[in-house]
């Protein structure tokens, strides 16, 4: 899928704080888990509420996150060789 290497998926943390939850982060996490077959980490608020929902891919922030933006970030992280 999108050239993503499913064997070296980076850690994906989805903010489950109040603002991000309001903006659909929990549904986004479910969708990502279904697509990627992996569990997302339930994150706490990281003061990026103005840009909710927030997702961290290998600790790199994706603001106003969508499935497509998160997948693009995963691909970028993999290309950079950072699987943290
Ligand atoms: S609630 Fe997600 S960054 Fe604050």
Backbone and ligand atoms as CSV (ligand in chain L), in Angstrom:
chain,resi,resn,atom,element,x,y,z
A,1,UNK,N,N,0.838,-1.192,0.000
A,1,UNK,CA,C,0.000,0.000,0.000
A,1,UNK,C,C,0.882,1.255,0.000
A,2,UNK,N,N,0.744,2.051,-1.020
A,2,UNK,CA,C,1.505,3.306,-1.112
A,2,UNK,C,C,3.004,3.109,-0.909
A,3,UNK,N,N,3.515,1.921,-1.279
A,3,UNK,CA,C,4.948,1.641,-1.108
A,3,UNK,C,C,5.379,1.626,0.350
A,4,UNK,N,N,4.453,1.470,1.261
A,4,UNK,CA,C,4.826,1.405,2.674
A,4,UNK,C,C,5.287,-0.008,3.004
A,5,UNK,N,N,6.423,-0.095,3.698
A,5,UNK,CA,C,6.941,-1.386,4.126
A,5,UNK,C,C,6.259,-1.751,5.443
A,6,UNK,N,N,5.344,-2.720,5.357
A,6,UNK,CA,C,4.554,-3.071,6.542
A,6,UNK,C,C,5.406,-3.741,7.618
A,7,UNK,N,N,6.612,-4.173,7.270
A,7,UNK,CA,C,7.475,-4.855,8.240
A,7,UNK,C,C,8.282,-3.882,9.095
A,8,UNK,N,N,8.358,-2.655,8.666
A,8,UNK,CA,C,9.157,-1.688,9.422
A,8,UNK,C,C,8.330,-0.454,9.736
A,9,UNK,N,N,7.117,-0.701,10.194
A,9,UNK,CA,C,6.253,0.440,10.519
A,9,UNK,C,C,6.804,1.188,11.727
A,10,UNK,N,N,6.877,2.498,11.631
A,10,UNK,CA,C,7.297,3.280,12.796
A,10,UNK,C,C,6.178,3.320,13.835
A,11,UNK,N,N,6.520,3.771,15.027
A,11,UNK,CA,C,5.496,3.945,16.064
A,11,UNK,C,C,4.547,5.064,15.657
A,12,UNK,N,N,3.272,4.798,15.834
A,12,UNK,CA,C,2.260,5.791,15.489
A,12,UNK,C,C,1.480,6.123,16.745
A,13,UNK,N,N,1.590,7.373,17.147
A,13,UNK,CA,C,0.876,7.823,18.335
A,13,UNK,C,C,-0.199,8.816,17.905
A,14,UNK,N,N,-1.415,8.541,18.341
A,14,UNK,CA,C,-2.534,9.416,18.006
A,14,UNK,C,C,-2.974,10.114,19.279
A,15,UNK,N,N,-3.093,11.428,19.218
A,15,UNK,CA,C,-3.525,12.172,20.404
A,15,UNK,C,C,-4.984,11.846,20.709
A,16,UNK,N,N,-5.222,11.411,21.940
A,16,UNK,CA,C,-6.580,11.119,22.400
A,16,UNK,C,C,-7.040,12.199,23.380
A,17,UNK,N,N,-6.366,13.315,23.359
A,17,UNK,CA,C,-6.782,14.439,24.197
A,17,UNK,C,C,-8.132,14.962,23.742
A,18,UNK,N,N,-8.731,15.851,24.545
A,18,UNK,CA,C,-10.117,16.269,24.270
A,18,UNK,C,C,-10.306,16.942,22.910
A,19,UNK,N,N,-9.417,17.847,22.563
A,19,UNK,CA,C,-9.599,18.590,21.310
A,19,UNK,C,C,-9.429,17.667,20.102
A,20,UNK,N,N,-8.390,16.849,20.136
A,20,UNK,CA,C,-8.145,15.932,19.013
A,20,UNK,C,C,-9.262,14.896,18.913
A,21,UNK,N,N,-9.762,14.442,20.060
A,21,UNK,CA,C,-10.884,13.500,20.040
A,21,UNK,C,C,-12.092,14.139,19.377
A,22,UNK,N,N,-12.337,15.428,19.716
A,22,UNK,CA,C,-13.452,16.144,19.091
A,22,UNK,C,C,-13.282,16.226,17.586
A,23,UNK,N,N,-12.026,16.303,17.149
A,23,UNK,CA,C,-11.752,16.450,15.714
A,23,UNK,C,C,-11.570,15.100,15.028
A,24,UNK,N,N,-11.928,14.023,15.735
A,24,UNK,CA,C,-11.982,12.718,15.076
A,24,UNK,C,C,-10.742,11.862,15.207
A,25,UNK,N,N,-9.870,12.182,16.181
A,25,UNK,CA,C,-8.627,11.410,16.280
A,25,UNK,C,C,-8.881,9.932,16.599
A,26,UNK,N,N,-9.899,9.654,17.396
A,26,UNK,CA,C,-10.143,8.249,17.771
A,26,UNK,C,C,-10.607,7.436,16.573
A,27,UNK,N,N,-11.440,8.048,15.745
A,27,UNK,CA,C,-11.877,7.364,14.522
A,27,UNK,C,C,-10.684,7.201,13.574
A,28,UNK,N,N,-9.852,8.242,13.518
A,28,UNK,CA,C,-8.655,8.178,12.671
A,28,UNK,C,C,-7.745,7.030,13.116
A,29,UNK,N,N,-7.573,6.879,14.424
A,29,UNK,CA,C,-6.729,5.803,14.950
A,29,UNK,C,C,-7.288,4.441,14.537
A,30,UNK,N,N,-8.605,4.287,14.651
A,30,UNK,CA,C,-9.236,3.010,14.265
A,30,UNK,C,C,-9.005,2.726,12.790
A,31,UNK,N,N,-9.150,3.772,11.982
A,31,UNK,CA,C,-8.984,3.595,10.543
A,31,UNK,C,C,-7.539,3.192,10.222
A,32,UNK,N,N,-6.595,3.849,10.873
A,32,UNK,CA,C,-5.181,3.535,10.640
A,32,UNK,C,C,-4.874,2.109,11.081
A,33,UNK,N,N,-5.440,1.723,12.223
A,33,UNK,CA,C,-5.187,0.369,12.721
A,33,UNK,C,C,-5.736,-0.670,11.749
A,34,UNK,N,N,-6.909,-0.371,11.166
A,34,UNK,CA,C,-7.481,-1.295,10.199
A,34,UNK,C,C,-6.629,-1.404,8.944
A,35,UNK,N,N,-6.134,-0.266,8.485
A,35,UNK,CA,C,-5.334,-0.241,7.267
A,35,UNK,C,C,-3.973,-0.888,7.463
A,36,UNK,N,N,-3.358,-0.600,8.599
A,36,UNK,CA,C,-1.960,-0.984,8.803
A,36,UNK,C,C,-1.821,-2.287,9.583
A,37,UNK,N,N,-2.900,-2.724,10.221
A,37,UNK,CA,C,-2.829,-3.959,10.996
A,37,UNK,C,C,-1.926,-3.833,12.204
A,38,UNK,N,N,-1.844,-2.642,12.748
A,38,UNK,CA,C,-1.011,-2.428,13.926
A,38,UNK,C,C,-1.760,-1.533,14.901
A,39,UNK,N,N,-1.347,-1.556,16.142
A,39,UNK,CA,C,-1.989,-0.718,17.162
A,39,UNK,C,C,-1.359,0.664,17.187
A,40,UNK,N,N,-2.195,1.670,17.311
A,40,UNK,CA,C,-1.692,3.019,17.537
A,40,UNK,C,C,-1.546,3.218,19.043
A,41,UNK,N,N,-0.581,4.040,19.407
A,41,UNK,CA,C,-0.421,4.417,20.808
A,41,UNK,C,C,-1.401,5.543,21.104
A,42,UNK,N,N,-2.107,5.429,22.231
A,42,UNK,CA,C,-3.029,6.490,22.633
A,42,UNK,C,C,-2.222,7.589,23.297
A,43,UNK,N,N,-2.119,8.726,22.629
A,43,UNK,CA,C,-1.287,9.805,23.149
A,43,UNK,C,C,-2.062,10.798,23.987
A,44,UNK,N,N,-1.316,11.531,24.788
A,44,UNK,CA,C,-1.896,12.628,25.565
A,44,UNK,C,C,-1.747,13.925,24.780
A,45,UNK,N,N,-2.460,14.922,25.247
A,45,UNK,CA,C,-2.392,16.242,24.621
A,45,UNK,C,C,-0.949,16.743,24.602
A,46,UNK,N,N,-0.555,17.252,23.460
A,46,UNK,CA,C,0.797,17.809,23.320
A,46,UNK,C,C,0.742,19.272,22.908
A,47,UNK,N,N,-0.290,19.930,23.346
A,47,UNK,CA,C,-0.427,21.377,23.130
A,47,UNK,C,C,-0.413,21.764,21.654
A,48,UNK,N,N,-0.893,20.860,20.826
A,48,UNK,CA,C,-1.067,21.167,19.405
A,48,UNK,C,C,-2.553,21.210,19.073
A,49,UNK,N,N,-3.347,21.494,20.105
A,49,UNK,CA,C,-4.799,21.412,19.972
A,49,UNK,C,C,-5.328,22.288,18.834
A,50,UNK,N,N,-4.671,23.418,18.599
A,50,UNK,CA,C,-5.131,24.313,17.536
A,50,UNK,C,C,-5.011,23.645,16.167
A,51,UNK,N,N,-4.161,22.643,16.092
A,51,UNK,CA,C,-3.932,21.948,14.819
A,51,UNK,C,C,-4.439,20.512,14.872
A,52,UNK,N,N,-5.454,20.284,15.699
A,52,UNK,CA,C,-5.983,18.932,15.887
A,52,UNK,C,C,-6.611,18.405,14.590
A,53,UNK,N,N,-6.620,17.116,14.385
A,53,UNK,CA,C,-6.029,16.105,15.259
A,53,UNK,C,C,-4.521,15.942,15.011
A,54,UNK,N,N,-3.827,15.596,16.088
A,54,UNK,CA,C,-2.377,15.425,16.033
A,54,UNK,C,C,-2.017,13.935,16.049
A,55,UNK,N,N,-1.122,13.566,15.141
A,55,UNK,CA,C,-0.565,12.211,15.123
A,55,UNK,C,C,0.947,12.348,15.117
A,56,UNK,N,N,1.636,11.480,15.856
A,56,UNK,CA,C,3.094,11.453,15.829
A,56,UNK,C,C,3.537,10.161,15.150
A,57,UNK,N,N,4.340,10.306,14.126
A,57,UNK,CA,C,4.907,9.150,13.420
A,57,UNK,C,C,6.399,9.176,13.712
A,58,UNK,N,N,6.880,8.145,14.419
A,58,UNK,CA,C,8.278,8.144,14.852
A,58,UNK,C,C,8.620,9.488,15.503
A,59,UNK,N,N,7.717,9.955,16.333
A,59,UNK,CA,C,7.862,11.199,17.108
A,59,UNK,C,C,7.826,12.462,16.251
A,60,UNK,N,N,7.517,12.315,14.980
A,60,UNK,CA,C,7.386,13.498,14.124
A,60,UNK,C,C,5.907,13.839,13.969
A,61,UNK,N,N,5.591,15.083,14.238
A,61,UNK,CA,C,4.204,15.497,14.275
A,61,UNK,C,C,3.568,15.615,12.905
A,62,UNK,N,N,2.337,15.128,12.819
A,62,UNK,CA,C,1.483,15.377,11.652
A,62,UNK,C,C,0.279,16.134,12.195
A,63,UNK,N,N,0.128,17.395,11.789
A,63,UNK,CA,C,-0.985,18.204,12.305
A,63,UNK,C,C,-2.142,18.173,11.311
A,64,UNK,N,N,-3.315,18.519,11.827
A,64,UNK,CA,C,-4.566,18.366,11.066
A,64,UNK,C,C,-4.499,17.062,10.275
A,65,UNK,N,N,-4.241,16.010,11.037
A,65,UNK,CA,C,-3.921,14.713,10.432
A,65,UNK,C,C,-5.115,14.084,9.724
A,66,UNK,N,N,-4.805,13.458,8.619
A,66,UNK,CA,C,-5.760,12.624,7.892
A,66,UNK,C,C,-5.042,11.294,7.629
A,67,UNK,N,N,-5.792,10.300,7.201
A,67,UNK,CA,C,-5.170,9.019,6.876
A,67,UNK,C,C,-4.080,9.241,5.822
A,68,UNK,N,N,-4.396,10.004,4.797
A,68,UNK,CA,C,-3.421,10.204,3.721
A,68,UNK,C,C,-2.157,10.899,4.218
A,69,UNK,N,N,-2.321,11.888,5.094
A,69,UNK,CA,C,-1.148,12.597,5.609
A,69,UNK,C,C,-0.288,11.678,6.472
A,70,UNK,N,N,-0.939,10.832,7.253
A,70,UNK,CA,C,-0.182,9.915,8.109
A,70,UNK,C,C,0.556,8.886,7.247
A,71,UNK,N,N,-0.110,8.363,6.230
A,71,UNK,CA,C,0.548,7.380,5.359
A,71,UNK,C,C,1.744,8.019,4.655
A,72,UNK,N,N,1.583,9.264,4.221
A,72,UNK,CA,C,2.693,9.960,3.549
A,72,UNK,C,C,3.864,10.141,4.514
A,73,UNK,N,N,3.558,10.446,5.768
A,73,UNK,CA,C,4.629,10.626,6.762
A,73,UNK,C,C,5.321,9.300,7.050
A,74,UNK,N,N,4.558,8.215,7.125
A,74,UNK,CA,C,5.167,6.899,7.349
A,74,UNK,C,C,6.153,6.604,6.214
A,75,UNK,N,N,5.715,6.862,4.992
A,75,UNK,CA,C,6.567,6.596,3.834
A,75,UNK,C,C,7.844,7.442,3.912
A,76,UNK,N,N,7.673,8.703,4.282
A,76,UNK,CA,C,8.829,9.601,4.375
A,76,UNK,C,C,9.801,9.114,5.455
A,77,UNK,N,N,9.257,8.707,6.595
A,77,UNK,CA,C,10.100,8.220,7.690
A,77,UNK,C,C,10.858,6.973,7.244
A,78,UNK,N,N,10.179,6.094,6.528
A,78,UNK,CA,C,10.836,4.872,6.056
A,78,UNK,C,C,11.932,5.204,5.051
A,79,UNK,N,N,11.668,6.172,4.180
A,79,UNK,CA,C,12.682,6.550,3.196
A,79,UNK,C,C,13.882,7.193,3.858
A,80,UNK,N,N,13.612,7.891,4.960
A,80,UNK,CA,C,14.716,8.517,5.702
A,80,UNK,C,C,15.474,7.492,6.536
A,81,UNK,N,N,14.947,6.272,6.596
A,81,UNK,CA,C,15.639,5.220,7.346
A,81,UNK,C,C,15.485,5.357,8.839
A,82,UNK,N,N,14.476,6.072,9.268
A,82,UNK,CA,C,14.259,6.278,10.698
A,82,UNK,C,C,13.033,5.474,11.114
A,83,UNK,N,N,13.252,4.345,11.758
A,83,UNK,CA,C,12.129,3.500,12.147
A,83,UNK,C,C,11.853,3.587,13.639
A,84,UNK,N,N,12.242,4.680,14.245
A,84,UNK,CA,C,12.120,4.816,15.701
A,84,UNK,C,C,10.705,4.570,16.156
L,1,LIG,S1,S,-5.842,17.516,22.498
L,1,LIG,FE1,FE,-4.488,16.732,20.985
L,1,LIG,S2,S,-2.831,18.130,21.065
L,1,LIG,FE2,FE,-4.151,18.834,22.602
